[in-house]
Amino acid sequence: MCSDLLKIPSENPLGDTTAISEFIENYLSKNGIESVKYEPDAKRYDLVAKIGSEHGKKLVYCGHSDTVPVGDQSQWTFDPFSGAVREGLLLGRGASDMKGGLAGIIFTLAILKRYEIQLDGELTLAVVPDEESGGEFGVPWLLNEGLIKGDGCLIAEPSSPLNPTIGQKGACWFRLTVFGVPGHGSLAPFVGENAIVDTIAAIERIRTVTSLKIETPEDVKELLSVSNQYLLEKEPRETKGVFEKITCNIGTIHGGTSSNVVADKCVVEIDCRLPFGITNAETMDYITAELDKLHIQYSIESFGFKSSANFTAAEDPICQAIVENIKYVAQEEAYGVLQWACSDARHFREHQIPVLQYGPAELATIHGFDEKVKVADLVQCAKVYLLAAVDFLNEA
């Protein structure tokens, strides 16, 4: 089924999930599961399906059907929409982020329904269309409309095989527009005010945000310690300190009209990720104060992801159900850690729904060329999803 999902393009942008939504809807129907399709935005479909008893506990399994664009297809060594299996790997755009995990949670509902497994509570599947572009029409829309509710939630986002992510950094995406005064290029810098030159200075000021020393709140210090140990043992050394620092990526830059014209405008899109101990508003206050020192003409507007760091306690029943079943299936020690990115998890926590993320992934290939996922990891995660749903919903 994952292979079939990979064969269906669902790049975002453009944000058209019609084909993949219809495939999932038909798959569920063939397995005796009714689903409801919502269209909060043109050609972006949310799918919601429920099995079990509505009188017990409620568990949500969530995943997004969209992927980032393929990019330069000539840089791929295989067809990004082949869904091929080679040497124990599933190949294609979205294999790790996150059609592998999505296949696992869909398959979980199908197996539970097919074998009429007793569930004392209700398992809801929520498939959303636009996580990669900020998620406005996905999880927050479903939650705000009251269409999904839960005592716990699992998002099948990519993680390491033994370490689900139980907390995420915050996000601060913004667009900086710097204004200049046009003039003849042959007279620069004697005439005009070059917006591109001023933007270069502005970027240097903005990037100083990564040097801020931020005090970690007491209630997250234990999780931070565990997560730093995880980094030390399992991740590249260059990521050391990422949980305590603001990161800053200069994502896009567009400016000027011609090489012989002094640029009158330059626009930059920037992605900052925020640790515990600083808010989105505090981050923007620091950045605007630094820009004001330059005495340039500029404006700033937020877009995309916007949140503060957030987490779910490791002791919460949904975290325990997933972690204990990872241990059972893998026969290895497992524990929850922080994630240096952010996700739809923040929306569930805003609605007081405990949530964590666990999904199959070749982490180095996410959002890059030649994205892939190990078949063995896909199967392990599906087993964990199945067993955790039964444990969580059948415990008083």
N, C-alpha and C positions, 0 to 999 in steps of 0.2 A: 504494500500500500504506500509506503514511503516513496518507493521508486515512482509510482504513479503520480504522487504529489509533485515530485521533482520535475516531471515532464510538463507540468502546467505552469507557464510563466505567470508570476504574480508580483512583478517588480513595482516598487514604490519609491518615488513617483514613476509611473503614472497613477497607480492606485486603483486599478481595475481588478477586482477579485471575483468577477462574475463566474468565470470558468471553474476556478478551484472551489468556490462555495457550492456550485452545483454538483461537483464531483463528491464533496463531503456529504452534502444533503442526500444524494443518491446512495452512497455507501451506508449511511446510517439507516435509511429506509429499507435497504435490502436486509439489514440485520434487525428489523422490527423496531427501530427507534424513530420516533417522530421528532422532527426538529422544526424550529420556527426561524424564519429568515427576516431580518430587519435591514432597512436601507436608509440609515441616517444621512448618507451623502451619496450622490450619484455613483453607481457601480461599486460601492464599498458596502459589503454585506457582513453583518454580524449574524452568526448562527448560534442558537441556544437549544440544547437538548437535555432532557432530564430522565433519569431512571431511578428506581427504588421507591422508598416510602416518603411521602411529604410530611409525615408526622414526626420523624426523628431528627437527628443532627443533619446539617447541610454542609456539603463539601463541593467546592468549585474546582474543576480542572480547566485551565485556561491556556490558550495558545494563539499566536497570530499567524495568519495565512500569507501575509505579504513578506517580501524580501527586499533587500537593497538591490539596486540595478546590477546587471552583469558587468557593466563597464566595457572596456576594450576587449571584445571577444577574441581577438587575435592573440591575447596574452594567456588564454586558457589552453591547456594541453588536451582538453576533452570538451565535448559539447556540454555547455552548462545546463542544458535541459534534457540530457540523455537519461538521467535516472539509472545509469549503468551501475553494476556491481562488479568490482575488480579487486582481487586480492584482499577480500574481506572488507572492502570500503564501498559505501554508497557515494556516488559522485553527482554533484550538481549544485547550482545556486540555491541556497536555503537548506542544504543537507544538515548543517550544524545549527543555523539560525533561521528558522527553527522547525523545519518540516520533519526532522527526525523526531523531536519531542512531540510535535503535533500529531504525527502518525501514532505515537505511543499512547497518547491520551484518548484519541478516537478509538483505537483498537481495544483499549481497556473497557470502554462502554460496550463495544460489540461483544467481547468475550463474556462480560458479566451478564449481558442480556441473553446471549446464545445458550449459556449453560444455566440460566435461571438461578444465579448465585443470590442467596438471601442477603438483602441489605435492609438494615433497620432504619436507615436514613436515606437522604436524597443526594444523588451525585449529579451535578450539573456540568455539562460541557459548554464552554463559551469559546467560540472561535471568532477572533476579531481581525479587522482588515487593514489597520494602518498604524501599527506600533512603530514602524521604522520612520514615520514622519511625525511622531509626537503623540499619536493615539487619540486625538480628539473625538473621533467617531467610533472608537472601540470600547475599551474597558470603562472609562469615565462615563461615557454615554449610557452604557448598560446599567451601571451602578446608579447613576442619577435618575434614570427612568424606573428604577426598582425592578428591573428584569432579572437580575441575578442577586442572590443573597447567600451568605455562608457563615458557618462557624469556623471555617478554615478554607485555605485556597492553596493550590499547587499550580505554579506557572511552569510549563515545560521548556523554559529558556535554557540555553546551553550553560553547562557547568562542568566541573571536573567529575569523574566517575564516583568519587567517594566524598565529595564536598559540596553539598547544596549551598546556595547562597541565601542567607537568612537576613541580610541587610544590604542596602545599596547606598552609594554616595548620592548627594544631591546634584542637580543640574542647573546651569545658568547659561542659556543660549541667548545671544543678543546680536543685533545688527548695528554696526557703527557706520554712520555716513559722515564723511568729512567734506566740507565745502571749501572751494578755493575761488580765485578770481582768474578768468581766462586771459590769455594774452598770446602774442606771437612767440613761438618756440625759440626763434633766433635771438630773442632778447631776455630769455630766462637766465638767471634769476632776477634780472634788473626790473622786469615788469611782471605783473600778475602775482598770484599766490597759488602755488602748486599743491593741489589737494593730495596728490600721491606722496609727495615729500612729507607733508604734514601727517599723513597716515602712517608712514614709516616710523615717525617719532611717536605717534599714538600707540602703535603696536608694541613698541619697546616699553612704554609705560604700562600698558595693560598686562604684559607678560611678567611684570614684577609681582603680580598677585600670587605667583607660585612660591614666592619666598616668604609669604606671611607665616608667622608662627601662630598656630591655633591650638587653644586648650581643649583637650578631649573631655567631654562630659563624663562624670563618674559612672553613670549607668551603662556606658558602652565600653569601658576600659577592658573588661574581661574578654568581650568579643573581639576587640581590637588586638589584644595580646594573642589570642588564638589565631586570628587571621594573619598577623605578622609572622607567626611561626609557620603557618601554611605557605606564605610567600617564600620564606627562607628555604623551605624544604622542596617546594614543588614548582616554583615559578622562576622566570629569568631574574638574575640579580639586579638588572636595571630597574625593576619595579619596586625595589625596596623603598619604603616610605610613602608609597602612593596613597595609602589609606589616611594619612595624616595631612596631606598637602592638597591644595587646590591645583588641579591640572588645567592647562590652557592650550587649546588647539586653534590655530588660525586656519579656518577651513576653506574659505573662498575670499578672493579679492578681485574687484572689478573697478577700473578707474580710467578716466581720460577719454578723449575722442579721437586723437590723432597724435602722431609723434611730433608734429610741428605746432601743437597747440598746448599751452599751459593748462594742465588738468583742472577743471572746475569742480569735479566731484570724484570721490572714491568711496566704494562701499565694501565693507569687510564683514564676514559672518564668523562668529567666534563661539566656541564650545568650551565652557569651563565646567569641571565636575568638582563638587564641594564635599569636604569631609564633615564629620560630626563636629559641631562647635562653631559653625558660621552659617548664617542664613543667606538666601538669595539676595535679600535687600541689603544686608551688610556688605556683601561682595560688590554689588553695583555701586554702593556709596563710596567704597574704596576706589573703584575704577574711575568713577566720574570725578572724584577729587584729584586723582593723578592726571586726568585729561585736562582739567581746568588749569593746571599749572603750565600747560603749553600755550594757553591763550590762542587756541585755534577755534574755528567755527565747526561745530559738529552736532549731531543728534544721535540718540540711542533708542532702539526699540527692542523689546523682548520678542522671541518667537520660539516655537518648538518646545523643547523640554524645559521645565521650570519647577524645581522642587528643592527641599532641604533633605539632608541625609536621614534615613529612616531604617528601622529594623524590627524584627519579630524575635521575641525571647526564645532561646534554644529549648526551654522547658515547655513551650506551648505544645499541645497535643498534635497539631499538624506537623510541626517540626520533628517531634519524636516519632510519629508514624512513618515519615519518610526516612529518617536517619536509621531507625531500627531495622527497617526492611532493606535498606542498602547493605547494612551489616549482614543480614540474613542471606541475601541473594549473592553478594560478592564474597562473603566469608572473610571480610577484612574490616578493620576499624574505619568508622566514618564519623564526620562531624560537620556542623554548619560553619560557614565563614562569611565575611563581607565580600561584596562585589565592588570593583572600582568604577563600574558604570552605573547607570540607573535604568529603570524599567517600569512596566505597568504595575509592579508591586506596590508602588507608592499610592496608587489610587485605592487599592484594597485597604491599605492601612489607614487612609483618610476616612474610610467607611467602617473602621474598627473591625476589619476582617483580617485575622492573622494569616500571613502568607510567606511562602518561600519558593525558591526556584531550583529546579533540578531537571537536567536534560542532557542527551548525548551530544558530544561535540569533539571535533578536532579544533581546539581553540585558536590555533595559529592561522587557520584558514578562514575564519569568520570575517565577512565583508571584504575578502580578498579574492584573488584569482584561484582557480582550482579548489573550490570549497568541497569538503568531503566529511564523512563521518564513519566511524567504525561500526560495522554491522553488530558486533558483539556488544558494544556500548548501547546501541539502539535496543537490543533485546533485553539487556540488563535493566535499562530504565523502564521498559514496558512492564517487566515483572514487578519492579518496585511500585509503579503506579497502581497496578492491579491489587497487590497485597495491601498496600497502604490504604487504599479506598475501603477495602473490606474491614481492616482493623479500625480505622477512624470512625466509620459509620456504624459499626456493630459494637462499639464500646459505649457504655452508658456515660 
